[in-house]
């Protein structure tokens, strides 16, 4: 109840144009009950708007310990890492490594398909054929620790860009954080 009270006060402070008071109230709500999601989701955008990257990083790390599947935490974390350090630091955080030694070439009209895979070799030829028929021009694959010949097969495909991560799938928000990083860098303006 105390956490809900602080959260309500924070919402009131936002409406009255007092962001610092709102920030303080949301922090109190989180301290009162670290399993209450709403104050995290109110506090994060306030800290992002201020450019307080250290506070955003701290908030996201704390929130992800309890709410690993909340995409807002991952998006805020990526934004804070990119702004405080670099996009490369965000890629390191999510252990995203390119498997080709070349620039990613995406034409302005290309349609992109993002895929996570692990040990999918038996399904890859049919999968690629199906989506090529539908009009996909470029595939962004993230291999999550395959032990079969998936990597070798994908490296043979000229329309496939390939990255690898050993980070557990769940810690990358079930692959969504990898997609977020790839699309921020290579997919803006693409379908």
N, C-alpha and C positions, 0 to 999 in steps of 0.2 A: 504493500500500500504506500509506503514512504516513497519508493521509486516512482510509482505512478503519480504521486503528488508533485515530485520534482519535475517529472516529465510534463505534466500539465502546466506548471509554472513556466517552464521553458517555452512552451507553445504560446503562452500569454506574452512573454517577453518578446518573442518574434513579432507578434501582432502589434505590439506597441513600439516597435523599432529599436529595441535594446538588445542587439546581438550578443554583447559580452555577457549580459545577465542570463540570456538564453543558454549560452555556452556553459556558464557556471552551473546552471540548473540541470542541464543534460548530463554533465559530468557527475553531479551529485546523484542523479538517478542511476547512472551506470554503477557508481560505487555502492549504492544501496542494494542493487540487484544486477549483477553482471550478466544474468540470463534474460533480461528484459530487452528485447531487440529494438523497440521504437526509439529510445533516446540515442542509440548509436546512429540510426538512420537519419535523425534530425541533426545531430551534431556534426556528422561527416561533411555535408554540404556547406555548413557554416565555416568549418575549418578550411575546406577547399577554396571557398570564396575569398578567404583572408590570405590564402597562399601560405598557410602555416603547415608546411610539408612534414616537419617533425611530428607535430601533433596528429596529423592524418595518419602517418606511418604507425605511430603508437596506437591510435584508435583501431586501425585495421588489424594490426597484429593481435591486439587484445580481443577484438570481436571474432577474428577467425579461429581463435582457440575454442570458441563455443559454437559459432555459426559458420562453419566452413563452406556451406552450400549457398550462402547468400551472395549473389553476384555483385551487389552494390559494393561490398567490401573489397572484392577483387578489382573492380573498376576503379574505386578510389585509391587502392594501393598502387595500381599501375600508374595512375595519374600522378600520385605523390612521388613515386620512384623516378618517373620520367622528368618531373619538374625539379626535384631536388638534385638528382644525379644525372641520369641520361636514360634513353630508351634501352641502351645496352644493359643497364643495371636491372631494369624490369625483366629483360630477357633472361638475365642470370638468375634472378629470383625464381622464375618459373622454369629454369633449366632448359631453355629452348635454344637448340644449337643447329645451325644449318648443316646439311649433309652434302651439299654441292659447293664447289669452289667457283661460284659464278654469281653475277648479279641476277636478281629476280627480274624478269622481263614480263611485264603485264601491259598489253596494249589498252588504250582507253576504252575500247568497246568490249573487251574480254569479260566473259561471265566466269566467276570464280566459284569453286566448290571446296569448302574446308572439311577435312576429314581427320579423325583420329583413328589410329589402327594399332593393333597388337596381334601378331601371328595370324594375319588374314590372307596369306598367299592363295589359298584355294578359292577365295571369293573375289580377289582383286581384278582379274581379267574381265569377268562379267560385270562387275561394278563399274569399272572404267568405261567399258563398251556402252553400258546403259546410259550413263550420264553424258558421254560424248554425243550419243544419239539425240539426247535432249537439248544439246547446244552448249554444254560447258566447254570453255576454252582452256582454262588453267585449273589445275588441282593443287591445293595446298594440303599436303599430308604431314601430320605429326605422328611419327612412330613412337609408341610408348613402350620401348624395350622388347621389340620382337626378337624371337629366338629362331624363327624359321627363315626362309629366304625372301621375306617381304621387302626388306631394304634393297637387296640386289635387284629384284624385279622392278620396284618403283624407280630406282636410279636409271633403269633402261628406258623409261617412258619420257619422251621429250616434252610433254605437256604437264609434267609433274614437278612441282617444287617440293623439296623434302627437308623436314627438320626432325630432330629427335629429342626426346626428353626422357630421363629416368625418374622424374618426379612422379610420385603416385598420382594416378588419374584423379582421385578425389581431391587432392591438394591443389590441383589446377582447375577447381570448380568443374570437374567432370569434362575437362577439355575446353570449356568456354574461355578461360583465361588465355590459353594458347591462341585461340581464334582471335580474341580481342587484340593481342599483340601483333599478330600477323596482319590482320585487317587494318589496324591503325597505320602500319607501315606500308603495306602494299595494296590495300583494297579500298581506300577511300574513293568514292565515286563509282564504284563497280557494283554490279548486281551479282 
